[in-house]
């Protein structure tokens, strides 16, 4: 393990792929990192570089679920139409009990604060909401797969220890909200892209200014927390990372040497030997990528009286490209 790695709090996806390639002695790519995360083997995180708005909360069981009383939508007139003749209610339903907590499963509920706060730094992906779809989309793009069109109304959930946050977006950032800043920016792009005439553009600008005034007036009368809704996906400027502790946990779970000490070779020593092997192959005009070369090397070791099997040779040779790549970066 390098000294620099010990000082890092997290690795980028590319850095994690290189680190795993060195540890495993085989090529690991960014797409493999995303697949490992989607399959539940590796926990990914995101670095909220430019911060984000969020609601903070906690996760609990059914016993922690929060309810509130709400006026019933069933008026006496509506009930008369819905109920069969002669059916009477046992109790008044002027109000009904509503679940306030977000239900993730039968035994998992999230209780979020009403207050909107700013969050930043590194948070773990919970894989409960839209963040999982974003991750799947990244994987599909790296493997030339289809675009992910699934959506979830629950939004993005991130974790930091026992704390959970649901990322929020202001209606100001919603292009479909009439009079919002985002809708104005969309209007400007549309005018340019469609080459709309100056006369028509002036009319569109007048309509937008009127809508903008109405929007701002309505917003001034609205509580801050009501101006936000769950973000549909991770922010565009959020960076996927793997925490260093998670890298070590993952390697340990596979029985890999995470300390680079002891009787077995560490990743650095193994890569050094592989690079030396590649150099000697080159000097001896042995193309280690050539089909059947392992048989020739096996024969050479047998002549020396120290035979190494064809399977072992092929396994060692397959590790050379990753070792060379790690040294060239």
C-alpha beads as a LAMMPS data file, in Angstrom:
LAMMPS data file: protein, C-alpha beads

329 atoms
328 bonds

1 atom types
1 bond types

-500.0 500.0 xlo xhi
-500.0 500.0 ylo yhi
-500.0 500.0 zlo zhi

Masses

1 110.0

Atoms # bond

1 1 1 0.000 0.000 0.000
2 1 1 1.431 3.399 -0.983
3 1 1 2.011 6.153 1.557
4 1 1 -0.123 8.486 -0.558
5 1 1 -3.061 6.068 -0.407
6 1 1 -2.918 6.126 3.392
7 1 1 -3.367 9.903 3.321
8 1 1 -6.316 9.901 0.935
9 1 1 -9.871 9.996 2.261
10 1 1 -11.244 8.701 -1.017
11 1 1 -10.301 7.654 -4.560
12 1 1 -11.954 8.643 -7.813
13 1 1 -13.529 5.808 -9.799
14 1 1 -10.545 5.793 -12.170
15 1 1 -8.091 5.689 -9.256
16 1 1 -10.051 2.875 -7.603
17 1 1 -9.987 0.873 -10.841
18 1 1 -6.196 1.271 -11.054
19 1 1 -5.786 0.316 -7.385
20 1 1 -7.891 -2.830 -7.790
21 1 1 -6.034 -3.733 -10.988
22 1 1 -2.774 -3.674 -9.046
23 1 1 -4.217 -5.611 -6.123
24 1 1 -5.873 -8.303 -8.257
25 1 1 -3.226 -8.537 -10.947
26 1 1 -5.889 -8.169 -13.633
27 1 1 -7.480 -5.317 -15.519
28 1 1 -10.291 -3.551 -13.642
29 1 1 -12.195 -0.771 -15.435
30 1 1 -14.569 1.974 -14.344
31 1 1 -17.537 -0.067 -15.560
32 1 1 -16.475 -2.893 -13.224
33 1 1 -16.525 -0.502 -10.258
34 1 1 -20.088 0.571 -11.066
35 1 1 -21.190 -3.046 -11.554
36 1 1 -19.710 -4.058 -8.205
37 1 1 -21.640 -1.222 -6.558
38 1 1 -24.907 -2.115 -8.297
39 1 1 -24.521 -5.741 -7.236
40 1 1 -24.004 -4.715 -3.607
41 1 1 -20.340 -5.718 -3.298
42 1 1 -18.877 -2.217 -3.080
43 1 1 -20.283 0.969 -1.528
44 1 1 -19.803 4.096 -3.600
45 1 1 -19.948 7.672 -2.368
46 1 1 -20.294 11.100 -3.950
47 1 1 -18.396 14.282 -3.304
48 1 1 -20.832 17.214 -3.404
49 1 1 -18.264 19.640 -4.781
50 1 1 -20.555 22.665 -5.011
51 1 1 -22.831 21.642 -2.138
52 1 1 -26.561 20.937 -2.411
53 1 1 -29.823 21.581 -0.606
54 1 1 -31.250 18.755 1.449
55 1 1 -33.574 17.583 4.181
56 1 1 -31.831 15.696 6.981
57 1 1 -33.394 12.697 8.665
58 1 1 -32.999 9.273 10.208
59 1 1 -33.951 5.724 9.253
60 1 1 -36.054 3.568 11.561
61 1 1 -38.419 0.637 11.707
62 1 1 -42.205 0.484 11.719
63 1 1 -42.240 1.534 15.377
64 1 1 -40.467 4.774 14.390
65 1 1 -42.929 5.717 11.650
66 1 1 -44.586 9.135 12.117
67 1 1 -48.242 9.868 11.332
68 1 1 -50.385 13.005 11.345
69 1 1 -54.093 13.799 11.197
70 1 1 -55.414 15.422 8.038
71 1 1 -58.884 16.700 7.097
72 1 1 -60.745 14.038 5.183
73 1 1 -61.439 14.530 1.485
74 1 1 -64.717 12.673 1.942
75 1 1 -67.556 15.191 2.241
76 1 1 -70.991 13.992 3.426
77 1 1 -72.302 14.365 -0.126
78 1 1 -69.440 12.312 -1.576
79 1 1 -69.912 9.606 1.026
80 1 1 -73.590 9.293 0.167
81 1 1 -72.678 8.622 -3.442
82 1 1 -69.907 6.165 -2.580
83 1 1 -71.674 4.115 0.090
84 1 1 -74.434 1.636 -0.644
85 1 1 -77.931 2.336 0.572
86 1 1 -78.387 1.412 4.215
87 1 1 -74.644 1.381 5.001
88 1 1 -73.718 3.528 7.975
89 1 1 -70.294 4.581 9.235
90 1 1 -69.300 3.454 12.718
91 1 1 -67.327 6.646 13.327
92 1 1 -66.944 10.142 11.970
93 1 1 -64.234 10.488 9.303
94 1 1 -63.910 14.249 9.324
95 1 1 -60.172 13.602 9.516
96 1 1 -57.914 10.729 8.565
97 1 1 -54.502 9.522 9.754
98 1 1 -51.754 9.918 7.153
99 1 1 -48.235 8.478 7.109
100 1 1 -45.682 11.310 7.192
101 1 1 -42.601 9.089 7.085
102 1 1 -41.271 7.863 3.757
103 1 1 -41.806 4.117 3.502
104 1 1 -38.914 2.255 1.863
105 1 1 -40.072 -1.229 2.821
106 1 1 -42.253 -2.953 5.388
107 1 1 -39.598 -2.464 8.080
108 1 1 -37.733 0.647 6.909
109 1 1 -39.027 4.206 7.223
110 1 1 -37.310 7.584 6.832
111 1 1 -38.246 10.578 8.984
112 1 1 -37.085 13.857 7.424
113 1 1 -36.897 17.314 8.976
114 1 1 -38.930 20.085 7.360
115 1 1 -35.963 22.474 7.390
116 1 1 -33.941 22.883 4.194
117 1 1 -30.189 22.990 4.823
118 1 1 -26.996 23.036 2.746
119 1 1 -24.857 19.889 2.647
120 1 1 -21.476 19.213 1.088
121 1 1 -18.485 16.924 1.212
122 1 1 -18.552 13.154 0.898
123 1 1 -21.754 11.139 1.370
124 1 1 -22.423 7.439 0.769
125 1 1 -24.968 6.327 -1.824
126 1 1 -27.836 4.611 0.013
127 1 1 -29.053 2.800 -3.139
128 1 1 -32.661 3.381 -2.045
129 1 1 -33.741 5.988 -4.569
130 1 1 -32.776 7.826 -7.750
131 1 1 -29.052 7.460 -7.018
132 1 1 -29.332 3.778 -7.942
133 1 1 -30.867 4.698 -11.302
134 1 1 -28.075 7.217 -11.904
135 1 1 -25.506 4.535 -11.175
136 1 1 -27.232 2.104 -13.542
137 1 1 -27.245 4.811 -16.219
138 1 1 -23.481 5.360 -15.791
139 1 1 -22.881 1.630 -16.175
140 1 1 -25.059 1.358 -19.278
141 1 1 -23.284 4.289 -20.923
142 1 1 -19.875 2.700 -20.271
143 1 1 -21.011 -0.615 -21.757
144 1 1 -22.874 0.826 -24.763
145 1 1 -26.160 -0.224 -23.205
146 1 1 -29.542 1.529 -23.379
147 1 1 -30.307 4.766 -21.573
148 1 1 -32.091 4.277 -18.253
149 1 1 -35.557 5.816 -18.522
150 1 1 -36.944 4.671 -15.171
151 1 1 -37.792 7.386 -12.643
152 1 1 -38.642 7.588 -8.954
153 1 1 -40.567 10.294 -7.132
154 1 1 -38.771 9.634 -3.842
155 1 1 -35.588 11.402 -4.976
156 1 1 -31.956 10.902 -3.961
157 1 1 -30.948 9.524 -0.556
158 1 1 -27.418 9.823 0.797
159 1 1 -25.961 8.561 4.075
160 1 1 -23.254 9.692 6.470
161 1 1 -23.090 7.455 9.514
162 1 1 -26.568 7.304 11.065
163 1 1 -27.618 10.439 9.220
164 1 1 -29.653 10.424 6.014
165 1 1 -30.314 13.277 3.638
166 1 1 -32.774 13.633 0.776
167 1 1 -31.421 16.060 -1.819
168 1 1 -33.763 18.911 -2.696
169 1 1 -34.204 21.204 -5.673
170 1 1 -35.876 24.615 -5.756
171 1 1 -38.743 25.271 -8.134
172 1 1 -36.502 28.091 -9.402
173 1 1 -34.407 25.344 -11.018
174 1 1 -37.394 23.627 -12.631
175 1 1 -37.763 24.418 -16.344
176 1 1 -41.404 23.371 -16.238
177 1 1 -42.326 25.791 -13.435
178 1 1 -43.935 28.810 -15.084
179 1 1 -42.011 31.994 -14.266
180 1 1 -39.002 30.238 -12.727
181 1 1 -35.442 31.266 -13.489
182 1 1 -34.851 27.938 -15.221
183 1 1 -37.881 28.436 -17.491
184 1 1 -36.461 31.832 -18.487
185 1 1 -33.117 30.262 -19.381
186 1 1 -34.945 27.615 -21.404
187 1 1 -36.821 30.366 -23.236
188 1 1 -33.554 32.085 -24.208
189 1 1 -32.108 28.835 -25.551
190 1 1 -35.273 28.137 -27.514
191 1 1 -35.244 31.598 -29.112
192 1 1 -31.655 31.096 -30.264
193 1 1 -31.966 27.470 -31.370
194 1 1 -35.202 28.016 -33.317
195 1 1 -34.095 31.403 -34.678
196 1 1 -37.321 33.063 -33.509
197 1 1 -37.951 36.518 -34.972
198 1 1 -37.319 39.643 -32.884
199 1 1 -41.022 40.519 -32.851
200 1 1 -42.045 37.063 -31.633
201 1 1 -39.181 37.045 -29.125
202 1 1 -40.339 40.375 -27.646
203 1 1 -43.807 38.906 -27.090
204 1 1 -42.320 35.813 -25.444
205 1 1 -40.179 38.010 -23.188
206 1 1 -43.201 40.075 -22.173
207 1 1 -45.134 36.921 -21.293
208 1 1 -42.180 35.603 -19.302
209 1 1 -41.791 38.852 -17.338
210 1 1 -45.467 38.691 -16.371
211 1 1 -45.119 35.047 -15.336
212 1 1 -41.934 35.884 -13.459
213 1 1 -43.663 38.597 -11.447
214 1 1 -46.488 36.213 -10.517
215 1 1 -44.001 33.502 -9.575
216 1 1 -41.945 35.805 -7.334
217 1 1 -45.072 37.121 -5.613
218 1 1 -46.301 33.601 -4.929
219 1 1 -42.844 32.586 -3.741
220 1 1 -42.654 35.485 -1.280
221 1 1 -45.849 34.229 0.347
222 1 1 -44.627 30.629 0.548
223 1 1 -42.598 29.106 3.381
224 1 1 -39.034 28.338 2.307
225 1 1 -39.405 24.588 2.774
226 1 1 -42.415 24.565 0.428
227 1 1 -40.297 25.993 -2.389
228 1 1 -38.346 22.724 -2.610
229 1 1 -39.085 19.219 -3.833
230 1 1 -37.029 15.965 -4.012
231 1 1 -34.265 16.167 -6.609
232 1 1 -34.791 13.725 -9.466
233 1 1 -31.153 12.638 -9.608
234 1 1 -27.673 13.406 -8.376
235 1 1 -26.350 16.912 -9.176
236 1 1 -24.378 17.121 -12.428
237 1 1 -21.327 18.337 -10.502
238 1 1 -21.376 15.510 -7.945
239 1 1 -18.276 13.297 -8.278
240 1 1 -18.433 9.526 -7.742
241 1 1 -15.732 8.314 -5.344
242 1 1 -14.792 5.251 -3.280
243 1 1 -13.739 5.904 0.306
244 1 1 -10.314 4.553 1.220
245 1 1 -11.789 2.598 4.138
246 1 1 -14.239 0.974 1.729
247 1 1 -11.394 0.037 -0.622
248 1 1 -9.633 -1.756 2.247
249 1 1 -12.852 -3.436 3.399
250 1 1 -13.565 -4.699 -0.107
251 1 1 -10.053 -6.075 -0.611
252 1 1 -10.152 -7.712 2.813
253 1 1 -13.488 -9.359 1.986
254 1 1 -11.795 -11.054 -0.972
255 1 1 -8.802 -12.159 1.064
256 1 1 -6.432 -9.695 -0.612
257 1 1 -3.374 -8.355 1.222
258 1 1 -4.275 -4.777 2.216
259 1 1 -1.055 -3.986 4.068
260 1 1 1.623 -5.065 1.619
261 1 1 3.493 -6.999 4.298
262 1 1 3.915 -10.561 5.492
263 1 1 5.102 -13.640 3.634
264 1 1 2.903 -13.055 0.573
265 1 1 3.833 -10.471 -2.043
266 1 1 2.206 -7.075 -1.788
267 1 1 0.721 -5.407 -4.864
268 1 1 3.774 -3.195 -5.409
269 1 1 6.277 -6.053 -5.198
270 1 1 4.137 -8.247 -7.456
271 1 1 3.853 -5.499 -10.070
272 1 1 7.614 -4.938 -9.956
273 1 1 8.249 -8.619 -10.700
274 1 1 5.676 -8.588 -13.502
275 1 1 7.329 -5.540 -15.089
276 1 1 10.717 -7.266 -14.845
277 1 1 9.195 -10.369 -16.445
278 1 1 7.791 -8.271 -19.297
279 1 1 11.228 -6.697 -19.818
280 1 1 12.953 -10.081 -19.944
281 1 1 10.340 -11.408 -22.376
282 1 1 10.994 -8.420 -24.603
283 1 1 14.771 -8.917 -24.463
284 1 1 14.362 -12.620 -25.261
285 1 1 11.964 -11.853 -28.145
286 1 1 9.113 -13.603 -26.322
287 1 1 5.798 -11.920 -27.179
288 1 1 3.768 -12.723 -24.060
289 1 1 0.555 -11.853 -25.959
290 1 1 1.288 -14.378 -28.687
291 1 1 -1.041 -17.362 -28.878
292 1 1 0.641 -20.496 -27.526
293 1 1 3.585 -18.643 -25.990
294 1 1 2.858 -20.193 -22.595
295 1 1 3.651 -23.625 -24.041
296 1 1 7.031 -22.409 -25.282
297 1 1 7.864 -20.911 -21.885
298 1 1 6.744 -24.127 -20.176
299 1 1 9.164 -26.078 -22.359
300 1 1 11.969 -23.650 -21.505
301 1 1 11.372 -24.048 -17.760
302 1 1 11.346 -27.813 -18.174
303 1 1 14.757 -27.683 -19.872
304 1 1 16.053 -25.804 -16.818
305 1 1 14.749 -28.555 -14.558
306 1 1 12.242 -26.236 -12.862
307 1 1 9.041 -26.820 -14.801
308 1 1 6.149 -24.373 -14.423
309 1 1 2.767 -25.508 -15.748
310 1 1 1.119 -23.953 -18.788
311 1 1 -1.906 -22.834 -16.698
312 1 1 0.306 -21.044 -14.169
313 1 1 2.290 -19.319 -16.915
314 1 1 -0.867 -18.122 -18.667
315 1 1 -2.218 -16.755 -15.387
316 1 1 1.013 -14.844 -14.710
317 1 1 1.260 -13.483 -18.259
318 1 1 -2.328 -12.222 -18.124
319 1 1 -1.364 -9.965 -15.201
320 1 1 1.412 -8.137 -17.072
321 1 1 -0.747 -5.508 -18.916
322 1 1 -2.313 -4.223 -15.682
323 1 1 1.102 -4.086 -13.992
324 1 1 2.600 -2.114 -16.883
325 1 1 -0.358 0.266 -16.955
326 1 1 -0.079 0.943 -13.220
327 1 1 3.603 1.851 -13.662
328 1 1 2.963 4.075 -16.679
329 1 1 0.406 6.267 -14.843

Bonds

1 1 1 2
2 1 2 3
3 1 3 4
4 1 4 5
5 1 5 6
6 1 6 7
7 1 7 8
8 1 8 9
9 1 9 10
10 1 10 11
11 1 11 12
12 1 12 13
13 1 13 14
14 1 14 15
15 1 15 16
16 1 16 17
17 1 17 18
18 1 18 19
19 1 19 20
20 1 20 21
21 1 21 22
22 1 22 23
23 1 23 24
24 1 24 25
25 1 25 26
26 1 26 27
27 1 27 28
28 1 28 29
29 1 29 30
30 1 30 31
31 1 31 32
32 1 32 33
33 1 33 34
34 1 34 35
35 1 35 36
36 1 36 37
37 1 37 38
38 1 38 39
39 1 39 40
40 1 40 41
41 1 41 42
42 1 42 43
43 1 43 44
44 1 44 45
45 1 45 46
46 1 46 47
47 1 47 48
48 1 48 49
49 1 49 50
50 1 50 51
51 1 51 52
52 1 52 53
53 1 53 54
54 1 54 55
55 1 55 56
56 1 56 57
57 1 57 58
58 1 58 59
59 1 59 60
60 1 60 61
61 1 61 62
62 1 62 63
63 1 63 64
64 1 64 65
65 1 65 66
66 1 66 67
67 1 67 68
68 1 68 69
69 1 69 70
70 1 70 71
71 1 71 72
72 1 72 73
73 1 73 74
74 1 74 75
75 1 75 76
76 1 76 77
77 1 77 78
78 1 78 79
79 1 79 80
80 1 80 81
81 1 81 82
82 1 82 83
83 1 83 84
84 1 84 85
85 1 85 86
86 1 86 87
87 1 87 88
88 1 88 89
89 1 89 90
90 1 90 91
91 1 91 92
92 1 92 93
93 1 93 94
94 1 94 95
95 1 95 96
96 1 96 97
97 1 97 98
98 1 98 99
99 1 99 100
100 1 100 101
101 1 101 102
102 1 102 103
103 1 103 104
104 1 104 105
105 1 105 106
106 1 106 107
107 1 107 108
108 1 108 109
109 1 109 110
110 1 110 111
111 1 111 112
112 1 112 113
113 1 113 114
114 1 114 115
115 1 115 116
116 1 116 117
117 1 117 118
118 1 118 119
119 1 119 120
120 1 120 121
121 1 121 122
122 1 122 123
123 1 123 124
124 1 124 125
125 1 125 126
126 1 126 127
127 1 127 128
128 1 128 129
129 1 129 130
130 1 130 131
131 1 131 132
132 1 132 133
133 1 133 134
134 1 134 135
135 1 135 136
136 1 136 137
137 1 137 138
138 1 138 139
139 1 139 140
140 1 140 141
141 1 141 142
142 1 142 143
143 1 143 144
144 1 144 145
145 1 145 146
146 1 146 147
147 1 147 148
148 1 148 149
149 1 149 150
150 1 150 151
151 1 151 152
152 1 152 153
153 1 153 154
154 1 154 155
155 1 155 156
156 1 156 157
157 1 157 158
158 1 158 159
159 1 159 160
160 1 160 161
161 1 161 162
162 1 162 163
163 1 163 164
164 1 164 165
165 1 165 166
166 1 166 167
167 1 167 168
168 1 168 169
169 1 169 170
170 1 170 171
171 1 171 172
172 1 172 173
173 1 173 174
174 1 174 175
175 1 175 176
176 1 176 177
177 1 177 178
178 1 178 179
179 1 179 180
180 1 180 181
181 1 181 182
182 1 182 183
183 1 183 184
184 1 184 185
185 1 185 186
186 1 186 187
187 1 187 188
188 1 188 189
189 1 189 190
190 1 190 191
191 1 191 192
192 1 192 193
193 1 193 194
194 1 194 195
195 1 195 196
196 1 196 197
197 1 197 198
198 1 198 199
199 1 199 200
200 1 200 201
201 1 201 202
202 1 202 203
203 1 203 204
204 1 204 205
205 1 205 206
206 1 206 207
207 1 207 208
208 1 208 209
209 1 209 210
210 1 210 211
211 1 211 212
212 1 212 213
213 1 213 214
214 1 214 215
215 1 215 216
216 1 216 217
217 1 217 218
218 1 218 219
219 1 219 220
220 1 220 221
221 1 221 222
222 1 222 223
223 1 223 224
224 1 224 225
225 1 225 226
226 1 226 227
227 1 227 228
228 1 228 229
229 1 229 230
230 1 230 231
231 1 231 232
232 1 232 233
233 1 233 234
234 1 234 235
235 1 235 236
236 1 236 237
237 1 237 238
238 1 238 239
239 1 239 240
240 1 240 241
241 1 241 242
242 1 242 243
243 1 243 244
244 1 244 245
245 1 245 246
246 1 246 247
247 1 247 248
248 1 248 249
249 1 249 250
250 1 250 251
251 1 251 252
252 1 252 253
253 1 253 254
254 1 254 255
255 1 255 256
256 1 256 257
257 1 257 258
258 1 258 259
259 1 259 260
260 1 260 261
261 1 261 262
262 1 262 263
263 1 263 264
264 1 264 265
265 1 265 266
266 1 266 267
267 1 267 268
268 1 268 269
269 1 269 270
270 1 270 271
271 1 271 272
272 1 272 273
273 1 273 274
274 1 274 275
275 1 275 276
276 1 276 277
277 1 277 278
278 1 278 279
279 1 279 280
280 1 280 281
281 1 281 282
282 1 282 283
283 1 283 284
284 1 284 285
285 1 285 286
286 1 286 287
287 1 287 288
288 1 288 289
289 1 289 290
290 1 290 291
291 1 291 292
292 1 292 293
293 1 293 294
294 1 294 295
295 1 295 296
296 1 296 297
297 1 297 298
298 1 298 299
299 1 299 300
300 1 300 301
301 1 301 302
302 1 302 303
303 1 303 304
304 1 304 305
305 1 305 306
306 1 306 307
307 1 307 308
308 1 308 309
309 1 309 310
310 1 310 311
311 1 311 312
312 1 312 313
313 1 313 314
314 1 314 315
315 1 315 316
316 1 316 317
317 1 317 318
318 1 318 319
319 1 319 320
320 1 320 321
321 1 321 322
322 1 322 323
323 1 323 324
324 1 324 325
325 1 325 326
326 1 326 327
327 1 327 328
328 1 328 329
